């Protein structure tokens, strides 16, 4: 019986190859793209869930400051981990991780290796987390402060096939470290990543009795350590947070911090403040995948129900000769299964082909392994769900015809009539139009970000860390200004794309006793403001005189948040140093436009800052870079010269959004393509059903344009209705997405008009191709058609 079902189904599908091809193409494309997105969603949701005790691991997050000045940071002071283990009930283990900024490169046998991410961490790293140490002592991974652990890929890059255990790596050609262990490469779905691990105890050596903070584990002022706690099951998280807050108040008199514990599994998808963050985008992509699969399903349902009339007599004859409803139901299910089998094979082939391209666009490194349990489950659930959604209704409809009425050409109207098909077309194009509108708005926002005036000129400026050049800054600057292509040179201690450092150690005349004021302190030289073309709205900048060290320049936000009236000449204390406000610089954006401008204080010292900024002209930028590198090498020898262009650093802030925009462009094209496949099939079916009507109209004098308009107008109306339905839904979704940006574009009416025009034009072109063909057919031939 089953063999007969599939044999008959194959014959019918082969007989109607045109419609079979459209169905397979729509299903294959929808399944392929939908599965790629769902695999990506599954990967995003799997981050940090591979740790055996992940439900017990929490990251400590501080809210620093209060009121408008409150900020949420990713790092906490070092003593939080120490005191948590010693005096906080319920804390089983604590591990700190700190980025290693001390070393720029590592060398072995005169070979230098850069771009290696290295971190400091506690010995309990492998006890708290489920990272595997393949070689080395798990209980004592760092026997001494000259120890280093490296990943397998790092070991291969540095030592090749040699055993690295016991070999020595030189940091910056000065400090030797002995390889004490090899760990497996960090999983791709881990937010904790590194190439090299150094003992955190190294940092303890940098403290002396003369420092304000006498020791590493009493330094409550520096928020430099990402800290994880392993909590005993059943322990009150709120109780731990309360204890940490009391510890901070007891030991740190500067500023206010409120500590929160976040599950490690929430790091990747949620922001520091607990908001949706990446989870919003994952949910959006999940929705896009479902929409694309639904569009593919609607295609199948539409074509199957539309062709019901053409198969009515076939079904009726089968019933008359004894076929039962259940047998006919399984007959049509067999046809769907064959279609899905072919479409699934094609979809898997498409995924194998498209996955590298998708990884490039999305910035991921996923691999499509069909036998992987996660991949198989995702594919199985998706295909099963899509199969059920696409097959049940058409099979029920086709098996429910009444033989006598069908043979007489009178098919019951019910839910299988044209109204239902029209509803599906409207639904299908509503989804597609939503994607088109989303694409236009995302593109508009990205253009807004690229074109918005930042308050300084970032074009043709590159910067680099000077190292030994600092000692000869003025001489090097003078020499560089003589080189072709170099327009100006300045210095600062932070990238203009990200002022990372923050302090609350400030004071000023009239400061309220309960007001915490967080500022970004930035060291600059006297040339910084004019070179970066920043505008001073009050006072003056630095002049290069010794008195500059007693002056400060604040941005407008700092003045406003502090509540200082007529700031020029007023005193302002930064880090226990009392100075005078000599200028106010107009607010400028020094980080992503997703964040509002924050307070900044600019100061100058007797020694130059660490970063040199070089403004070039567009014509001779390469010469400027070569001249700068030569000057750098003159004082730094083998030290690698690494530079970044300021506009590129700024663009990196929006790389994820740019990828999102590109992916939405692709998804919108695919949605329209699948929808148009179905529309093309329906238009072809309509012309077949109305062949005699078209012939009669032409005999009576109807023009080609008139016949074409008659056939196309109904479909265009459906797409227009879809535009009306999709527009408010897309507006709501995109308005929600735009809330991620502190500075954002408006959503104009033209976006919806343009999206509607695009959808209607594409639908019109798709339908007209068949309508014109039918209108040009010889009417005599049409009237002979039964």
Buried (B, 14 or more C-beta within 10 A) or exposed (E): EEEEBBEBBBEBBEEBEEBBEBBBBBBBBBBBBBBBBBBBBBBBBBBBEEBEBBEBBBBBBBBBBBEBBBBBBBBBBBBBBBBBBEEBEBBBBBBBBBBBEBBBBBBBEEEBBEEBEBBBBBBBBBBBBBBEBEBBBEEEBBBEBBBBBBBBEBBBBBBEEEEBBEBEBBBBBEEEBBBBBBBEBBBEBBBBEBBBBBBBBBBBEEBEEEEEBEEBBBBBBBBBBBBBBBBEEEBEBEEBBEBBBEBBEEBBEEBBBBBBBBBBBBBBBBBBEEEBBBBBBBEBBBBBBBBBBBBBBBBBBBBBBBBBBEBBBBBBEBBEEEBEEEBBBBBBBBBBBBBBBBBBEBBBEBBEEBBEEBBEBBEBEBEBEEEEEEBEEBBEEBBEEBBEBBBBBBBBBBBBBBBEEBBEEEBEEEEBEBEBBBBBBBBBBBBBBBBBBBBBBBBBBBEBBEEEEBBBBBEBBBBBBBBEBBEBBEEBBEBBEEBEBBBBBBBBBBBBBBBEEBBBBBEBEEBEEEBBBBBBBBBBBBBBBEBBBBEBEBBEBBEEEEEBBEBBBBBBBBBBBBEBEEBBEBEBBBEEEEBBBBBBBEBBBBBBBBBEBBBBBBBBEEEBBBBBBBBBEEEBBEBBBEBBBEBBBEBBEEBEBEBBBBBEBBBBBBEEBBBBBBBBBBBBBBBBBBBBBBBBBBBBBBBBEBBBBBBBBBEEEBEEEEBBBBBBEBBBEBBBBBBEBBBEBBBEBBEEBBEBBEBBBEBEEEBBEBBBEBBBEBBBEBBBBBBBEBBEBEBEEBBEEE
